[in-house]
């Protein structure tokens, strides 16, 4: 089984287990939230801090249902050299098996991550060691400065654009250009293609312990906001594929 799927299954087992264990205390929501937070560094990644909120009545928890489970993380390391300023996981209508301590289902699980310029620079330095490469997060878009060589001439092209899920996988982000220049001269399409081939994918989330399908990204006030979803249940992807 893939490492991320193992971690996902373990996280959901821990979530169900502590929800059940918390039902006997005076404040089951707080007890469950604290225990889930303690397990998150191993299941998602190290973080400066995690907060967890569990929403549901004591009676609902005793029957195996939480209305909502929210996870808030600060400076979370999702993968080697990939640190996000903020991580939010929001699971709705979580059903769990109290005896097996496994999550059965959730109606929807949203994931929202915010990446600042410093963390993006550190990631690119580790995974795209191209001298002179700069990907700048601006107010509402991005600018990439990419060194290229063509016909024996080396130059740097500046390309405006955004990040979008890659055609090679919904857990990767490609730079999608909207225009660019070499000084005052518009960039030929061939040079733009060369630059994109050098830097894409800009971000690769496939090595995360907590697998996410990216739905959208946007630059907002100098930070990159990545939104997506994940699945929650006691059966992993391998289990589903094995079913007749």
N, C-alpha and C positions, 0 to 999 in steps of 0.2 A: 504494500500500500504506500502511496506517495506520502512524504513527510508532512505536507500541509494537510492532507486528509486525515492522517493520524492525529495531528494536533487539533484539528477541528472536531473530530469525534471525541477526543479527550476533553476538550473544553466544554462541549455540550453535556458530556457525562458528569463532569464536575458541577456544571450549572444545575442540572437536575438533582444531583445528590445533595447539594447544599440547600436548595430550595426545600427539599423534603426534610432535611435535618433541622432547618430553621423553624419548621412548623410547630415544634413543641415548645419554643421559647416564648418569652413575654412579648418580644417584638420580632416576629419571624422575618419581616422584610429587611430590617437592619442586619440581623445575623446573617442572612443569606447574602446580602450585598457585600459585607465584609469578607466573607469566605470566598466569594467569587473574585473579588479584587485581589486577594492574596494569591490566587491561582493564575492570574492573567500574565505575569511575566514569563512563565513557562509556556503558556498556551498561545499568546499573541506575540510577546516580545518585551524586553526590558523597557521601562518607562520612568520618567521622573516622578510621575504620580498617576494613579488610577482612582476614579470614583465610579461606583456602581449604584444604580437605583433599581429596586424591584417594586413593581406596582401590582397590588392584588390583595384582596382580603385574606385573613387567616383561614377562612372557610374555603376560599378558592384554592389557596395553596395546598390545603389539606386534601382537596379533591384532584390535585394534579394540574392546576392551571394558574399561570401568572399572566395578568393582563398585559404587562410590559416589562422588559428588562433593558435598561440603558447602561452603556459603558462609555465613560469619558476618560480619555488618556491624554497626558501632556508629555511631549518629547518622547514619543514611542518609537523604538527601533523595530520596524516591521521585517527587515531583512538586513544583511550586511551592508553597512554604509547608507541604508535607506531609513532616515529618521523623519518622522512627521511632527510638526509642531503640535497638532491636535488630531485626535482620533475619536470618532463617535460611532458607536454601534447601537442600533435601535431595533430591538426585536419585539414584535407585537403578537399577542395571543399565543403565548408559549404553552404547549401541552407537554407533560412529562409523565413517565411511568414511575410511580412512587416506589414500586417494589424493585424494579430493575435499575432505578436511578439513571434513566436515559431520557433525553429529550425526544419526543415523538414527532413534533411538528411546530412550526410557527407560521403565521399567516404571511408575514413579510419581515425581512431583515435588511435594513438600510445601513450602509457604511459611508461615512463622510470623513475625509482626511484633508488636512491643510498643511501645505509644504511651503516654508519660507525660503528666501533666496540663499541664506547661509547653508541650509540643509541640502538644497538643490545643487549648490556649488560643490559641496563635499561629495555628494553622490556621483556627479559627473567626473570629478577628479579621480575617483576610484574606478569607475566603470567605463568612462570615455576619456582615456588619457591622451587627448589631442592637444598639442601645444597651441595656445591661442584661442581655443574654443570658449565661447561665452554664450550662455543662454540666460537672458535677463527677463525676469518677471516684471512687467510694467503694470500700469494702472488697470488696463482691461485687456491686454494681449501680451505676447512675448516677442522678444527679438533675439535671433541667433546670429552670432558672428562666427563663421566657419572658415578655417583655412582650406583652400583647394589649390590644386595644380592642374593646369591644362596646357598642352603644347609647349611644355618646358617652362611655363610661366606660373609662378606662385603668387596668390593673392588671397585676400579675405573678403568673403561676400557677407553682406548683412541682409537678413531675411526677416520680415515681420510675419507673424502667424499665431497659431494656437496649437494646443495638444489635443489629440483625439485618439480613441481606441484604435489600435492597429488592425489591419486586415489579417495579420498573422496570429492574432489572439486578443481576446478582450481583457487580458491581464497585462497588456503592454500599451504604451502611449507613444505615438509618433508625432513629430513636428509637422504640421500642415501649413505650408507657406501661403501667404496672401499677397506677397510682393517683396521686392528687395532691390538692392543696388550695389554697385561697386563705385563708391564715391558718388558723382552725379550721374553715372551711367546706369540705366536699367540692366538687370542681370538677365542674360540669355537663359532660356529654360534648361538647356543642357547643364549649365553651371549650378542651377538650383537643384537639379536632380542629383548631381555629384555631391553637393553639400548635404542633401537629405540622406543619401546613402551612407555618408560618413557618421551621421549622428543618430539615425533612427534604429531601434526605438530609443527615445530619450529616457524613458523610465520603463523598467521591467519589473512587474510585481509578481512574476510567476514563482519566485523563490520565497514568498511570504509563507509563514506558518498558517496564516489565516487567509484562505483563498478568497479573492474578490473578483467579481465580474464588473468591469468599469462601464458605467453608462454615460458619464459626461465629465468634462473638466472645464475650468474657466479660471482666468486670472482676475483677481478682485483685490484692488488696492495694494498691489505689490506682493500678493501671495497666490499660490496655486491651490485651487479647491478641486479635489477629486471625489466624485460621487459614484457609488456602485451598490451592489447587492451581494449577499451571500445566502447560502441555504443553511437551514438548521433542522436537524433531525437525527435519529439514532442510526440511520443507514447512510453509509458513505457512498461515494460515486462508484467505487468498486463493487459494493453490495448491489447497487441498482443494475449495473451492467451484467451481473451474474444471474439476475432473475430471468426465468424463462419467458 
